[in-house]
Amino acid sequence: MKALLALAVLLPIAAEGCELSARSILDELSASTGPEVVSRLWDGRECEAALLNLISRGSAEWLRVALALEPFSDAAAGETLKAAMSHAMQRAPSRVLPLLDRSRFGHGLCVPISFDDSEGADQRFRAQLAAARRMYVNYLGTSLAGSARACLNEIDTAERPLTMRESLKQGRDSLVR
């Protein structure tokens, strides 16, 4: 979340050094090799920040760009692309849920991605998971129910370590008393 917020702050500065349009990136992917396009976009920090900010908004056109870039992204580009798509899931689940089977990140997009390791991060992450759970529950009665159920399973999996840490902390605290 911190990384995406930092990207949002950088966007006005970044936009000056890098002009992006969904159509131009898709055309560029058709005309040249995918790794070259990814390299160009990720090597220029201003392009990377602007691109990830646009994808994280969850518009249909920028999600198409994200899917087109996925196969060509290396580990570093893939990590930031996944974070942007995960953020888009929280903003526009009706657009991202249908993409789970088409994205190489699959159900990994269901859980909010946070790079926060500061004090209280577990509580903030737990709150994000609770909000995501409520969001997915709202889709259970729709045509996206299968994807929503899969995402609820991912939320359960993400909550387990938090619950275990809390239980261990409570156990230590009771021993200290």
N, C-alpha and C positions, 0 to 999 in steps of 0.2 A: 504494500500500500504506500509506504514511504517513497519507494522508487517511482511509482506512478504519480504521486503528488508532486514529486520533484520534476517529473516530465511535464506536468501541467504548468508548473511555474516557468519552465524553460521555453514553453511553446511560443510566446510572442517573440522572443529573441531568436529562437530556432527558425521560425518561419521566414525570417529575413534571409537566412543563408541557404534555405532549401525549399524549393517549390515542389509541392506534391499534389498530385491528383490521382484518384483511384484509376481512372481510365489510362493515364500515362504510365503508371506502374504496370498495369495489366498488358498494355501494348508493348512495353519494354520487355516484359517476360516472354512475350510471343516472338519478339525480334532478336533477342540475345539469349545467352545462357542464364538460367536461374541463379546459379552461384555468383555470377558477375553482378546481377541486380542486387542480390542480398548484400554482397560485399560493398557495393556503392552506398546502399542505404544505411548499413550498420557502421561503416568506416567513418562516415561523417556524423559526429555526435548530434549535430543539429537536425539532420535528416532522421536519425533513429528516434530522437525524442519526439519530433513532430509526428512521425509515422505511428509510433506506439500510442501516442495520445489520441490520434484519430481512430485507431482500431479499438482502443478501450472505450470509446463512446458507444460502440455497438451498432452503428448504422449498417444496413445491408451491404452497401457498396464497399465499405472498409473491411467488413468480415469476408467478403469475396477476395479482397486483396490478401488478407491474412491467410486464407486457405491456399491461395495460389503461391504464396511465399514459403509456406510450411515445408514442402518437400526439399527445398534448397537451403534451409537454414541449418547452420551448424549448432553446436551445443550452446554457445553464448547467445546467438541470435534466437535460437529456439526457446531458451529460458525466458527471455524478455518478451518474445512473441506470445508465449503461453501465458505469461502474467497479464499482458494486455487483453488477451482473449478471455481470461478468467475474470478480469475486471468488467469486460463487456457483458459477460454472463450475468453479473450482478445488476447491471444497468438495463439490459435488454434480453432477458431470458427467452422470450418468445422467438428471438432471432438466433440465439446461440444453441438452445436445446436441440433444434433439428440438425445441427452440424456435428453433434458428438460422434456419430458414426462415420462422418467424412473427415474429421480432423485426426491427425496423428496423435494429438494430445488426448483425444477421447474423453473419458470421464474425469481426467485430471483437470478439466476446465470447470468442473462442478464446485470445487472447493476454492474459496477466496484465497489468493496467494498473498502472503504477507512476508516482507523481508524485515519486519520489526522485531528486534531482540531487546528492546529497552524494557525498563521496569513496567510491569503491568501488561506486557504484550500478550500473555496467555489469556487474560480477562478480555482484552480487546478482540483477540482472535475468536474466543468463545462467543462473544456478542455477534461477530460477523457470521459465524457458523449458525447461530440461532436465527439470524435474519435470513440467511440462505435457506435454512430448513423451512421457515414460514413461506418463503417464495416458492419453493418446489412443491410444498403441500398444495398450494393454490393451483398447480397444474395437474393434479392427480385426476381430476374429472374432465380432462381435455384430451385431444388427440396426441398430446405430448406426454401423456401419463407414463409411458414406458421409460422415457428419458428422465422424467422427474423422479421416478422410483430409483433408477440407477444413481442419480445424483444424491438422493436421500441416503442410499447405502454408502456413498463416498463421504457424506457428512458424518455418518455414524463412525466410519473408520477414522476420520480426522479427529473426532472427539475422544476416542479411546485413550490416546496417550495423555491428553489433558486431564481426563478423569483419573487416570492412574497417578499422575503427578500430584493432583489435589489430594488423593487418598493417602499417598505417601507423606505428604506435608502434614496432613491432619494427624497421621500416626506419630510422626516425629514431634509435633506440637504437644500431643497428649502425653508422650514420654517425658517431655521437659517439665511439664506441670507436676 
